[in-house]
Amino acid sequence: MMKFRKVSLLAVLAAVSLVSCEKDEDVDIKYMDGSIRLEVPAYLKPGDKLSFNLKESLGEISSVSRDDGGPVGYYFVDPSNSSTRDTLLTEDGEWLDGGLYEYEVPDTLATLSLALVAFGGDYSTSRGSSSFTVVKPGLNGENSVTGFDTGGDATMTDSRDGLEYYVTTIGNTQWMRQNLAWDGTGGEEDKTVGRAYEDCDVMSTIFGRYYTWDEAQSACPPGWRLPKDTDWAALAEKYGETHEPGTDYEGLAGDLLEQTLAFNGTKMWEYWKDVDMTNASRLSVMPVGFANVDDAEYDFDFLYTYAAFWTGDEYGGDLGVVRYVIAGYDLVYWGVMPKGDLAYSVRCVRDL
């Protein structure tokens, strides 16, 4: 008797499953045509505002439509709370809040995502989204860059824009401990120089700006200059194992690297057994990569892998001399690169 009941139960479950599958197969999910392209800056700081006048820009942002010609509504999803939806265009064609959406970036260090959703009738919704990372300039331990040992080092202020930099003295030369962030403001020609990481101005004072060789030659503040390769040789003579100008410097990289550096909680220099990261020079070099430049378009790459700096030297007229560090190697490399095809970081020096 028990055996019969068990078999019957299995048969019933199988029949129910079959009916359920048949029902699923009968469901005709309808999808909208087109897409939504939502663009926001890759990096923003707390207090920045994202603003979209959807009533004016809908045609540029969305090409979504229904194949039955029916109306489509739109709502934004709050990046800080996905359950909060702000409808700007109802399915009945009514604009709410004048079609204007505004969002203030919260005081947090996180990567958030803003989404615009199209809806209508019994069609599946269509979504477009764009992510951004919240960053905070500064070195007080609560900002994006942490682990930077300010110690008792002196500071200098760039008279052109008022930005302040930590500096350290090595021999008879004073070096900036941070990458230059001057954007041309206050200069003699007052034109934009350098480029912020991912074209987000908030990143200028975090990673410094990226300059072509020509821009770098006149980018340093009054009284300061771009280091020559002989300056790097003097640095290598004090801390490295080799120091001949125009060569790679062995055993120097570790003395330039601060192993506690982190960006938004991500460690910038990973541990490598072959590199003893002492930061003995106190230059606190950051692996912020570089940019390939093509017809004024900047393609940023190799974050957390490369740290590269223009020198004041050139090679053969079309090439500039660069000093760079590659993650995992205790070498400061010497190289020559096309002056206008690459954008690197800049550190400035001053003779004492």
Secondary structure, DSSP 8 states (H G I E B T S, - for coil): -HHHHHHHHHHHHHHHHHHHHHHHHH---EE-BS-B-----SEE-TT-EEEEEHHHHHHHHB--B-TT----EEEEE-TT-TT-EEEEE-TTS-BSGGGEEEEE--SS--EEEEEEEEE-TTEE-EEEEEEEEE---SSSSSSSEE----TT--EEE-TTT--EEEEEEETTEEEESS-----STTSSS----SB-GGG-GGGHHHH--BB-HHHHHT-S-TT-B---HHHHHHHHHHHSS---TTS-EET-GGGGB-TT-EETTEESS---TT-----TT---B---BEEEEETTEEEEE-TTTEEEEEEEEEETTTEEEEEEEETT--EEEEEEEETTTEEBB---EEE-
